[in-house]
């Protein structure tokens, strides 16, 4: 806002100076030349903010950089949402066989063809379920078609 105030003050000083000079100048060719010079001064006053704007160091991103950042964000968001959905499916599958997992980790990735694939599913269960590990793995594979690592803690 300070730059705008300075510019307005410059325009006002310029206008007052030109009005005073206009009244003091004699008629004839001198007045015509003075009008030309005063016109140049007014144009210079109007264009002074452009000069200061150009001297600012702006870090503008190219269209490719913006698209790349948005694509990265979209891929991360898609991976997170996919992982959360698979976690819920695994939890629902385990609840059907009365197993309550402590933690479900789903690692997903998006390949070059924009296909999501599951890298790994790791399920942590309590020590009470240590005899049921094979049953848990079989149920997840039978229901969801996912190979899972089950860890007892």
C-alpha positions as CSV (number, residue, x, y, z in Angstrom):
1,X,0.0,0.0,0.0
2,X,3.0,2.3,0.6
3,X,3.9,2.2,-3.1
4,X,0.4,3.2,-4.1
5,X,0.4,6.2,-1.7
6,X,3.8,7.3,-3.1
7,X,2.5,7.0,-6.7
8,X,-0.6,9.1,-5.9
9,X,1.5,11.8,-4.2
10,X,3.8,11.9,-7.2
11,X,0.8,12.3,-9.6
12,X,-0.6,15.1,-7.4
13,X,2.7,17.0,-7.3
14,X,3.1,16.5,-11.0
15,X,-0.4,17.9,-11.7
16,X,0.1,20.9,-9.4
17,X,3.5,21.7,-10.9
18,X,2.1,21.5,-14.4
19,X,-0.8,23.7,-13.5
20,X,1.5,26.4,-12.1
21,X,3.9,26.1,-15.0
22,X,1.0,26.4,-17.5
23,X,-0.1,29.7,-16.0
24,X,3.4,31.2,-15.9
25,X,4.4,30.3,-19.5
26,X,4.0,33.0,-22.2
27,X,1.8,32.4,-25.3
28,X,3.4,31.1,-28.5
29,X,5.9,28.4,-29.5
30,X,7.5,28.2,-26.0
31,X,4.1,27.2,-24.5
32,X,3.6,24.5,-27.2
33,X,7.1,23.0,-26.5
34,X,6.4,23.2,-22.7
35,X,3.1,21.3,-23.2
36,X,5.0,18.6,-25.0
37,X,7.6,18.3,-22.1
38,X,4.8,18.4,-19.5
39,X,3.0,15.6,-21.3
40,X,6.2,13.5,-21.2
41,X,6.4,14.2,-17.4
42,X,2.8,13.1,-16.9
43,X,3.4,9.9,-18.9
44,X,6.6,9.2,-16.8
45,X,4.6,9.7,-13.6
46,X,2.0,7.3,-14.7
47,X,4.5,4.7,-15.7
48,X,6.7,4.9,-12.6
49,X,4.9,2.0,-10.8
50,X,5.6,-0.3,-13.8
51,X,9.3,0.4,-13.4
52,X,9.3,-0.6,-9.7
53,X,7.1,-3.6,-10.5
54,X,9.7,-4.9,-13.1
55,X,12.5,-4.5,-10.6
56,X,10.8,-6.9,-8.2
57,X,12.2,-10.4,-8.2
58,X,9.2,-12.6,-8.9
59,X,9.5,-16.4,-8.7
60,X,6.9,-17.4,-11.3
61,X,6.4,-21.1,-11.9
62,X,6.1,-22.5,-15.3
63,X,3.0,-24.4,-16.4
64,X,4.9,-27.7,-16.4
65,X,6.0,-27.2,-12.8
66,X,2.5,-26.5,-11.7
67,X,1.1,-29.5,-13.6
68,X,3.9,-31.7,-12.1
69,X,3.2,-30.5,-8.5
70,X,-0.5,-31.1,-9.0
71,X,0.0,-34.5,-10.4
72,X,2.3,-35.4,-7.5
73,X,-0.3,-34.2,-5.0
74,X,-3.0,-36.1,-6.8
75,X,-1.0,-39.3,-6.8
76,X,-0.2,-39.0,-3.1
77,X,-3.8,-38.3,-2.2
78,X,-5.0,-41.2,-4.4
79,X,-2.5,-43.5,-2.8
80,X,-3.6,-42.4,0.7
81,X,-7.3,-42.9,0.0
82,X,-6.6,-46.2,-1.6
83,X,-4.6,-47.4,1.3
84,X,-7.3,-46.3,3.8
85,X,-10.0,-48.1,1.8
86,X,-8.0,-51.3,1.7
87,X,-7.3,-51.0,5.4
88,X,-11.1,-50.7,6.1
89,X,-11.7,-53.8,3.8
90,X,-9.1,-55.8,5.7
91,X,-10.6,-54.7,9.1
92,X,-14.1,-55.7,7.9
93,X,-12.8,-59.1,6.7
94,X,-11.1,-59.7,10.0
95,X,-14.2,-58.7,12.0
96,X,-16.1,-61.5,10.2
97,X,-13.8,-64.1,11.8
98,X,-13.8,-62.2,15.2
99,X,-10.2,-60.9,14.9
100,X,-9.5,-57.4,16.0
101,X,-6.2,-56.1,14.5
102,X,-4.0,-53.7,16.4
103,X,-2.7,-52.1,13.3
104,X,-3.1,-52.4,9.5
105,X,-0.5,-51.0,7.2
106,X,-1.2,-50.9,3.5
107,X,1.6,-49.8,1.2
108,X,0.3,-48.9,-2.3
109,X,2.0,-47.3,-5.3
110,X,1.1,-45.9,-8.7
111,X,3.1,-47.1,-11.6
112,X,3.9,-45.3,-14.9
113,X,0.6,-46.3,-16.4
114,X,-1.3,-44.7,-13.5
115,X,-2.3,-48.1,-12.1
116,X,-2.5,-48.5,-8.4
117,X,-1.0,-51.7,-7.0
118,X,-0.6,-53.0,-3.4
119,X,3.0,-53.4,-2.4
120,X,2.5,-54.9,1.0
121,X,-0.2,-55.4,3.6
122,X,1.1,-55.8,7.2
123,X,-1.4,-56.7,9.9
124,X,-0.5,-56.6,13.6
125,X,-2.6,-58.7,15.9
126,X,-2.5,-59.5,19.6
127,X,-0.8,-62.6,21.0
128,X,-4.2,-64.1,21.6
129,X,-4.5,-64.7,17.9
130,X,-1.1,-66.4,17.5
131,X,-2.7,-69.8,16.8
132,X,-5.0,-68.3,14.1
133,X,-2.3,-66.8,11.8
134,X,-3.0,-69.2,9.0
135,X,-6.7,-68.7,9.3
136,X,-6.3,-64.9,9.1
137,X,-4.0,-65.0,6.1
138,X,-6.3,-67.5,4.3
139,X,-9.4,-65.4,5.0
140,X,-7.9,-62.2,3.7
141,X,-6.6,-64.0,0.6
142,X,-9.9,-65.8,0.0
143,X,-12.1,-62.7,0.6
144,X,-9.9,-59.9,-0.9
145,X,-7.3,-61.7,-2.9
146,X,-4.5,-60.0,-1.0
147,X,-1.4,-61.7,0.4
148,X,-0.8,-60.2,3.8
149,X,2.0,-60.5,6.4
150,X,0.5,-61.1,9.9
151,X,2.6,-60.1,12.9
152,X,1.9,-61.0,16.5
153,X,2.7,-58.4,19.1
